[in-house]
Structure formats: C-alpha cells, structure tokens
Amino acid sequence: MFPTCPPPLTKNKRTLVCCEEMADGERMGMKSKRILVTGGSGLVGKAIEQLVTEGEGQADEEWIFLSSKDADLTNAAETSALFAKYQPTHVIHLAAMVGGLFRNMKYNLDFWRNNVHMNDNVLHSAHLHGVTKVVSCLSTCIFPDKTSYPIDETMIHNGPPHHSNFGYSYAKRMIDVQNRAYSEQHERMFTSVIPTNVFGKYDNFNIEDGHVLPGLIHKTYLAQRNGTALEVWGSGKPKRQFIYSLDLARLFLWVLREYEEIQPIILSVGEEDEVSIKEAAESIVTAMGFKGEVTFDTSKSDGQYKKTASNSKLRKYLPDFKFTPFSQAIKETCDWFVANYELARK
Ligand SMILES: NC(=O)c1ccc[n+]([C@@H]2O[C@H](COP(=O)([O-])OP(=O)(O)OC[C@H]3O[C@@H](n4cnc5c(N)ncnc54)[C@H](OP(=O)(O)O)[C@@H]3O)[C@@H](O)[C@H]2O)c1
C-alpha cells in the first residue's frame, strides 16, 4: 500500500492519468489511486478506458488497462509478477473467458478452469500486494435456473445454474465466496458487480461464439451485404435486460469510488426495460436499415427463457442514473461495427 503517491509509470503507454501531473496540494491532500484494469482490452474495459480518456477519470487516479498480452492471468507466477510490477492500489477485475450460449455449451470445463484460475490468481495477488479495493465482475446468467423473479443479489447461491453454462457460472459464483472470505479473514474490501447482458463497441461479433446482440448485428450486416434473409437463432421469445457498455462503465466508476459493501450489486436497466430477442432483432434491423426477410430457426436452443433482474439496490444508491435508450445504444453499436468492420473482433 502507498502512504503517498505510488512510483509514476511514465514509460507505460497505457497510463492515462499520471500522479506526476498532479498538483502538490492534490498529492498531499488526496488519496492517490493506481487502478489496474484486467481485461482492459475487452468490451467493458474499452468502455471504461473511453470514459477515462474523455475526462471522467479523477485527478488522483492513474489508470492502467491490461490485456492477456501483459500477462496470462491463468498463470499464478505471471499474475504475481504483474502485481509486483504495477503495484496497484485498486483493481477492476474484468478478465475472463467469456462467450455466448453456444460456446458455453461446448466448453464448460474450459470456462470453469480458466475463470477459477484467473479469479484466484488476481484476488490472491491483490491480497498479497495489499490492494485497497478490488471490484470483480459476475453476471446475471450465473443465477439459479429455477428461481423466482425478479432475481436479486441475495439469490446467487440458491440452486444450480442453467446446464448450458454451469462451468462459467460456478467459477463466477466463487468470486463472491472468495470476497466474503478475504473480508472475514483479512478485512479486505473485495467486492463484485453483477451486470446483465452487455453490448457496445469492441464486443466480440463472432456469430458462433459471441453473445446474442453482437451475433445478430454481424448476421444482419452479412444478410444486407449478401441480399439474404436474416436468420435469428431460436424462437425469438426469450427476454433479456441489455446494458450499454458505456452505461456500465459509468457505473463501474461509481462502484470503485463509492460502493462500500462486500456483497455484490446488480447493474442493470429496470425490469420494465426487458426486451425479447425478437424485439432486439427488430431494433438492429431498423438501426441498419435492413429491408430483407427475418426468419427464426426454432431448431436452435433458446437458452434460459428469462433472467429478469431487479435493479432496486442500484436505484436506492443512484435513483437518478440515466441509462442510454436501447435504440440509441443499438444504433451507436451498429454504426461502430459497420465503420470498423475490418478491425472488429468477429
Ligand atoms: N459481455 C457480457 O455480456 C457480460 C455480461 C455480464 C458480465 N460480463 C463480465 O464482464 C467482464 C468483461 O467482459 P467482456 O465482455 O468485456 O469480455 P471480453 O470482451 O471477452 O474481454 C475479455 C478480456 O479478458 C482478457 N482475458 C481473457 N483471458 C485472459 C487471460 N488468460 N489472461 C489475461 N487476460 C485475459 C481479454 O484479453 P485479450 O483481449 O488480450 O484477449 C480481454 O481483455 C467479464 O468478467 C465477464 O464475465 C460480461
């Protein structure tokens, strides 16, 4: 831990707000933070980086965004070396093996092993290096399959997850177990957030392996280019709450700075903003100006029918937080994908 400013990282091109740029008064009077973001090259990490770059970082914050090129976090020695090198005071832990329904169904073992190793390595290195606060990322898709709705933060461990993604789900649930244990045994402030389905720029737009929205955006793009029908997988009936990556990033900044509970908090739009896959597809069709036929392949799995989550805990803390309207966020994401088609992950 740093009683004063941690040593500056002037040569690191990922450093966006450096302590050296702080006024003396800020150095003396404010708590300096060096924030390490694991998974900084992914969908959520890039959104946080955008906000920080655009001025939403604070003067006492130094941000370091990491990818798997910096260290393989499934490897304990590499993770420990990373913490020794950067000596963070705070960590946002986003790195994970992530994927949509079909990738999860194929690789449950890999999802379990990779995520358990990454989470354990990051949390234990954070503990050993005296990190003040860690915010990790769970997901609403790890909740019990058989449950009452809406789900809330107290229900994570109440029963088995959906069979399609049990590897990912159990690995993510263990973060909450570890957070409680680090708090009880070592008084660590390690907490977690629970986002619903995230989408936005820099998503994985791979049709087979990605999540439903980026997959649909990519399929709509191809259908338009090739003059074919847009085929939606499944019945289109399942419902989801989608959160725009920039809204989630803004909430992450708030959790890092203000949220003081070990227990997780659901970061989601309201229950009234749940949309069906069919409605989501229609929104993409409108955003991309697609004029062709839309079909539904009901031979493909629907996954969990719904996962309606309550955001009332979030609303108690932030009653006035404004989410970007779904259609606007979809339009911005589609426009980015079309403009960056060659570079986008797909
Ligand atoms: N996307 C969603 O809908 C959603 C919903 C709820 C919760 N979440 C959670 O949100 C977090 C961020 O998800 P995301 O959608 O931003 O994921 P993403 O776009 O797939 O990015 C994953 C990130 O993890 C890094 N990573 C993967 N394996 C790694 C390893 N072995 N060592 C070091 N870094 C590794 C990747 O680095 P490279 O770029 O170098 O590969 C990348 O930066 C995850 O914890 C995820 O479980 C996501």
Ligand as a Chemical Component Dictionary entry (heavy atoms), coordinates in Angstrom:
data_LIG
# 
_chem_comp.id                   LIG 
_chem_comp.type                 NON-POLYMER 
_chem_comp.pdbx_formal_charge   0 
_chem_comp.three_letter_code    LIG 
# 
loop_
_chem_comp_atom.comp_id 
_chem_comp_atom.atom_id 
_chem_comp_atom.alt_atom_id 
_chem_comp_atom.type_symbol 
_chem_comp_atom.charge 
_chem_comp_atom.model_Cartn_x 
_chem_comp_atom.model_Cartn_y 
_chem_comp_atom.model_Cartn_z 
_chem_comp_atom.pdbx_ordinal 
LIG N1  N1  N 0  -20.258 -9.369  -22.203 1  
LIG C1  C1  C 0  -21.290 -9.557  -21.403 2  
LIG O1  O1  O 0  -22.462 -9.602  -21.837 3  
LIG C2  C2  C 0  -21.092 -9.722  -19.906 4  
LIG C3  C3  C 0  -22.214 -9.832  -19.086 5  
LIG C4  C4  C 0  -22.036 -9.953  -17.720 6  
LIG C5  C5  C 0  -20.771 -9.990  -17.193 7  
LIG N2  N2  N 1  -19.693 -9.906  -18.010 8  
LIG C6  C6  C 0  -18.363 -9.946  -17.409 9  
LIG O2  O2  O 0  -17.720 -8.716  -17.707 10 
LIG C7  C7  C 0  -16.314 -8.905  -17.769 11 
LIG C8  C8  C 0  -15.785 -8.316  -19.060 12 
LIG O3  O3  O 0  -16.420 -8.985  -20.139 13 
LIG P1  P1  P 0  -16.224 -8.516  -21.646 14 
LIG O4  O4  O 0  -17.498 -8.778  -22.334 15 
LIG O5  O5  O -1 -15.599 -7.173  -21.675 16 
LIG O6  O6  O 0  -15.185 -9.614  -22.149 17 
LIG P2  P2  P 0  -14.315 -9.631  -23.475 18 
LIG O7  O7  O 0  -14.679 -8.518  -24.384 19 
LIG O8  O8  O 0  -14.376 -11.030 -23.998 20 
LIG O9  O9  O 0  -12.865 -9.350  -22.917 21 
LIG C9  C9  C 0  -12.232 -10.297 -22.128 22 
LIG C10 C10 C 0  -10.995 -9.669  -21.580 23 
LIG O10 O10 O 0  -10.324 -10.631 -20.745 24 
LIG C11 C11 C 0  -8.978  -10.739 -21.178 25 
LIG N3  N3  N 0  -8.524  -12.103 -20.930 26 
LIG C12 C12 C 0  -9.103  -13.252 -21.333 27 
LIG N4  N4  N 0  -8.348  -14.314 -20.956 28 
LIG C13 C13 C 0  -7.276  -13.803 -20.293 29 
LIG C14 C14 C 0  -6.155  -14.382 -19.676 30 
LIG N5  N5  N 0  -5.955  -15.721 -19.638 31 
LIG N6  N6  N 0  -5.224  -13.567 -19.110 32 
LIG C15 C15 C 0  -5.391  -12.215 -19.130 33 
LIG N7  N7  N 0  -6.454  -11.605 -19.690 34 
LIG C16 C16 C 0  -7.381  -12.394 -20.271 35 
LIG C17 C17 C 0  -9.002  -10.425 -22.653 36 
LIG O11 O11 O 0  -7.721  -10.056 -23.106 37 
LIG P3  P3  P 0  -7.347  -10.152 -24.697 38 
LIG O12 O12 O 0  -8.071  -9.018  -25.369 39 
LIG O13 O13 O 0  -5.874  -9.992  -24.736 40 
LIG O14 O14 O 0  -7.829  -11.493 -25.154 41 
LIG C18 C18 C 0  -9.991  -9.268  -22.670 42 
LIG O15 O15 O 0  -9.366  -8.074  -22.279 43 
LIG C19 C19 C 0  -16.080 -10.404 -17.642 44 
LIG O16 O16 O 0  -15.675 -10.707 -16.328 45 
LIG C20 C20 C 0  -17.424 -11.014 -17.937 46 
LIG O17 O17 O 0  -17.603 -12.250 -17.284 47 
LIG C21 C21 C 0  -19.821 -9.759  -19.364 48 
# 
loop_
_chem_comp_bond.comp_id 
_chem_comp_bond.atom_id_1 
_chem_comp_bond.atom_id_2 
_chem_comp_bond.value_order 
_chem_comp_bond.pdbx_ordinal 
LIG N1  C1  SING 1  
LIG C1  O1  DOUB 2  
LIG C1  C2  SING 3  
LIG C2  C3  SING 4  
LIG C2  C21 DOUB 5  
LIG C3  C4  DOUB 6  
LIG C4  C5  SING 7  
LIG C5  N2  DOUB 8  
LIG N2  C6  SING 9  
LIG N2  C21 SING 10 
LIG C6  O2  SING 11 
LIG C6  C20 SING 12 
LIG O2  C7  SING 13 
LIG C7  C8  SING 14 
LIG C7  C19 SING 15 
LIG C8  O3  SING 16 
LIG O3  P1  SING 17 
LIG P1  O4  DOUB 18 
LIG P1  O5  SING 19 
LIG P1  O6  SING 20 
LIG O6  P2  SING 21 
LIG P2  O7  DOUB 22 
LIG P2  O8  SING 23 
LIG P2  O9  SING 24 
LIG O9  C9  SING 25 
LIG C9  C10 SING 26 
LIG C10 O10 SING 27 
LIG C10 C18 SING 28 
LIG O10 C11 SING 29 
LIG C11 N3  SING 30 
LIG C11 C17 SING 31 
LIG N3  C12 SING 32 
LIG N3  C16 SING 33 
LIG C12 N4  DOUB 34 
LIG N4  C13 SING 35 
LIG C13 C14 SING 36 
LIG C13 C16 DOUB 37 
LIG C14 N5  SING 38 
LIG C14 N6  DOUB 39 
LIG N6  C15 SING 40 
LIG C15 N7  DOUB 41 
LIG N7  C16 SING 42 
LIG C17 O11 SING 43 
LIG C17 C18 SING 44 
LIG O11 P3  SING 45 
LIG P3  O12 DOUB 46 
LIG P3  O13 SING 47 
LIG P3  O14 SING 48 
LIG C18 O15 SING 49 
LIG C19 O16 SING 50 
LIG C19 C20 SING 51 
LIG C20 O17 SING 52 
# 
